[in-house]
Amino acid sequence: MKSVVLTLVGCLFSIWLLAQSSALRIEPAELRKQVTVGSFEATYEESVKVTVTNTSGRPLSLRWDKQVAYQPIGWESQICDKVASYPPAVSTNYDPLLGIIAPVELQPGESFELYLNIFPFNISGQIQVAIPFREINRPDAILGTANFQISIFEESMIQSSRNGGGNRPSIFPNPVTDRFFIANAPPLSRVEVYNTLGRTVKTFEQPRDGDSFPIEDLPQGVYLVSLVDENGKVIRTVRLLRREFRP
């Protein structure tokens, strides 16, 4: 009898999870974009958006939270929904303690566009942001998450990495402070970083096109970066200089 009850509880919980996951549709759920600009202007900004649709069959009162995994020092970002455009310092549309009470109200079948606006302030780099959505009265259940990975580079940075390299895979920026990027590479199985003693200090498995590779925790100095293709062959090894940022 006990096992029957446990099975029933498990089935009900699975149904509840399915109902939560199907309450909201986010298109696209993952947005990856790389932008190359000829030269930065002080007022340059990049704007991307996703469409959020209520598929639950009932009215939803939504809260979103801006969770920045990383971004270059000096960058700012803001969220705009159907209610308002929020200053970069604001990371949610619902925080009564801060006096922010602006839930997005969606009727069944209704959609709205959520915008992520990025202000790079003349700095090349990449930002990764997750925007989870919850109901105001059910804050523990995430209905869906919009994931953004946006890279913005000044063309001169990419071109400098190719000097003397033709169309071969290249790494930029070099020297690097926090994260490096790879250009003109075929699909890779991993990226390996070695110190001058030949010891592996970083390994990045199954990198995707457009990914960045964080090394800000490594000491300043010279490193070797090996690019390994899907057949396990090292297709190129590049010398990389890691140094601290000095304003």
Protein Blocks (a to p, Z undefined) as FASTA:
>chain_A
ZZmmmmmmmmmmmmmmmmmmmmpccddfbdcdddddfbdcfkbccddddddddfkopacd
dddddddfbdcehiacddddfkbccdfklcbfbdfknopacddcddehiacdddddddek
hpacddddddddddfklmmbcfbdcddddddddfklmmmmmgonljaccddddddfkbcc
dehiacdfbdcdddfkopafbdcehiaehiacdfklpccdddddddddfkopafbdcddd
dddddZZ
